[in-house]
Amino acid sequence: AQTVTQSQPEMSVQEAETVTLSCTYDTSENNYYLFWYKQPPSRQMILVIRQEAYKQQNATENRFSVNFQKAAKSFSLKISDSQLGDTAMYFCAFKNYGGSQGNLIFGKGTKLSVKP
Amino acid sequence: DAGVTQSPTHLIKTRGQQVTLRCSPKSGHDTVSWYQQALGQGPQFIFQYYEEEERQRGNFPDRFSGHQFPNYSSELNVNALLLGDSALYLCASSIGGSRYGYTFGSGTRLTVV
């Protein structure tokens, strides 16, 4: 069974600085998808960025980028120019490639605090 | 364009009671998944509905059941509530088993006393 591990329960960063959140996963599959979701106090899970395992190029969305190391099964999230609105829980998630295996497997999350 | 809508937002029930939670998917989405998020944990997959049928199920007992209607909306039913069922219940919608991820609602906070 696939598992997702986030080893940093809490992190903090100063506004405008850069922070990296770690995620490792375990799978025997070759094709899959990885996601980072943000959950602010409003509780809604918001998709931050996604990565397809068969693509070697790391995904980037504005201030958010990932470092995807397939062999190491590592998928870290880098947030540049941190903003107060980035304060939230961040969850790493794994999804199998097959359409019939549609569920997301989440890590336990990292609580990120951006300080002014 | 409305996103995923869940109701109610908060709910308090007594042990042994039954509860029904509701979800309306994002416009254009045909698949609904339900997740349980205990305090301080990541969401756990309960089940997924597509074409009004349960397509996949996580490791949850039969007390958890669901339904999907022809308009793609969905209900989650939990029978014989236990204190351990207290959690945030999240609904997520997608187009099929989307590789693009899912759109989540803001959840229903269920407290069992």
Boltz contact constraints between the chains, C-beta under 6 A:
constraints:
  - contact:
      token1: [A, 33]
      token2: [B, 99]
      max_distance: 6.0
  - contact:
      token1: [A, 35]
      token2: [B, 101]
      max_distance: 6.0
  - contact:
      token1: [A, 43]
      token2: [B, 106]
      max_distance: 6.0
  - contact:
      token1: [A, 43]
      token2: [B, 107]
      max_distance: 6.0
  - contact:
      token1: [A, 44]
      token2: [B, 104]
      max_distance: 6.0
  - contact:
      token1: [A, 44]
      token2: [B, 106]
      max_distance: 6.0
  - contact:
      token1: [A, 45]
      token2: [B, 104]
      max_distance: 6.0
  - contact:
      token1: [A, 47]
      token2: [B, 101]
      max_distance: 6.0
  - contact:
      token1: [A, 50]
      token2: [B, 101]
      max_distance: 6.0
  - contact:
      token1: [A, 91]
      token2: [B, 42]
      max_distance: 6.0
  - contact:
      token1: [A, 99]
      token2: [B, 96]
      max_distance: 6.0
  - contact:
      token1: [A, 99]
      token2: [B, 97]
      max_distance: 6.0
  - contact:
      token1: [A, 102]
      token2: [B, 48]
      max_distance: 6.0
  - contact:
      token1: [A, 102]
      token2: [B, 56]
      max_distance: 6.0
  - contact:
      token1: [A, 102]
      token2: [B, 97]
      max_distance: 6.0
  - contact:
      token1: [A, 103]
      token2: [B, 45]
      max_distance: 6.0
  - contact:
      token1: [A, 106]
      token2: [B, 42]
      max_distance: 6.0
  - contact:
      token1: [A, 106]
      token2: [B, 43]
      max_distance: 6.0
  - contact:
      token1: [A, 107]
      token2: [B, 42]
      max_distance: 6.0
  - contact:
      token1: [A, 108]
      token2: [B, 41]
      max_distance: 6.0
  - contact:
      token1: [A, 108]
      token2: [B, 42]
      max_distance: 6.0
  - contact:
      token1: [A, 109]
      token2: [B, 42]
      max_distance: 6.0
